[in-house]
């Protein structure tokens, strides 16, 4: 019975000299984890699509009638010379243009 008591007393005597170590946790704030708004990501996807087709958008086109339902979105893109209806699909949390139709065009 004397040995456990001596061991406990020795540990308690050394306790004030122990270094308290915190585990390093990554700093997380709401600004770093928040994703950009959906309309900004969709605008970026439309701009990237237009550039890939070799038809960069003139200036800043007006995007109206934005509708987002689960993994699909549609919008009306008004430019100086035409209006297009654009349908987008979300793939791997990234928006991609699925279809682009010129409104009022007759062929």
N, C-alpha and C positions, 0 to 999 in steps of 0.2 A: 504494500500500500504506500510505502514511502517513495518508491520509484515513480509511479504515475504523478504523485503530488509534486515531486522535484521537477519532473519534465514539464508539467503544466506551469509551474512557477517560472522556470527558465524561459519558456515561450512567451509568457506575459511580460517578462522583464525585457525581452528583445523587441517586443512589438512596436514601441515608439521609434525604433531605428529602421523599421522596414520602409522601403520606398513604395509609395502607392502608385501603381502604374495603371493608366487608363488605356483601354484598347483604342487604337486609332479608327474612328468611324469616318466615313466620307461625309463631307459637308453637303447637305442637300437642302436646296431652297426651292420654293415654288416656281421661281422664274426659270430655273435651269431645267425643270422637268416638264413644264407646260409646253405643249405643242402649239405651233402657230394656228391661228383661226382657220376654219375650213375654207372660207372664201379666199383667203390668201394662198392656201395650198392649191386650190382649184385654179386660181388665176395663174399661178406658176406653171401648172400642168398644161394649161391652154397655150401659154407663151412658148413653152418648150416644144409642144406639138407643132405650132406654127413655124417655129425656127427649123424643125427637122424636115418639114415639107418644103423648105426653101422659100417660104412666104412670111417673112417676119411681120409682126403686127405693126401697122403705122401708128405711132404715138401710143396713147393709152385708150384702148377701146372701152366702150361702156358695157358692163356685164349686168344684165337684168334678169328677172324671173328665175333666180337661182332656187332650185328645189333639190334637197338632199333627202334620200330615203335609203336608210341602211347603207348598202355598198354601192349605190348608184347616185348620180347627180345629173341634172340637166340645167342648161342656162341659155339665154339669148344673148348673143354677142353682136352689138351694134357698132359697125365701123362706118367710115365716111362713104364708101361706095357700095356696101352690102350689109345684110344682116344674116348671121348664121345661127342655127340651133345646134348646140354642142351637147353630146351625151358622154358622160365620164363614168368610169368604173374604178372602184378602189381595189387595188391588188397589192398585197403585202403592206398595207397601211400607206399606200402611195396612190395618188389619183392619176389615171391615164385616160386619154381621150379614146373613146370607143367609136364614135361616129360624129361627123360634122356635116350638116346639111345647109345649103344656101337657101334661105327663105325667099320664095317668090320667083325662083329661077325656072324658066321654061326652056326645055331642050327639044 
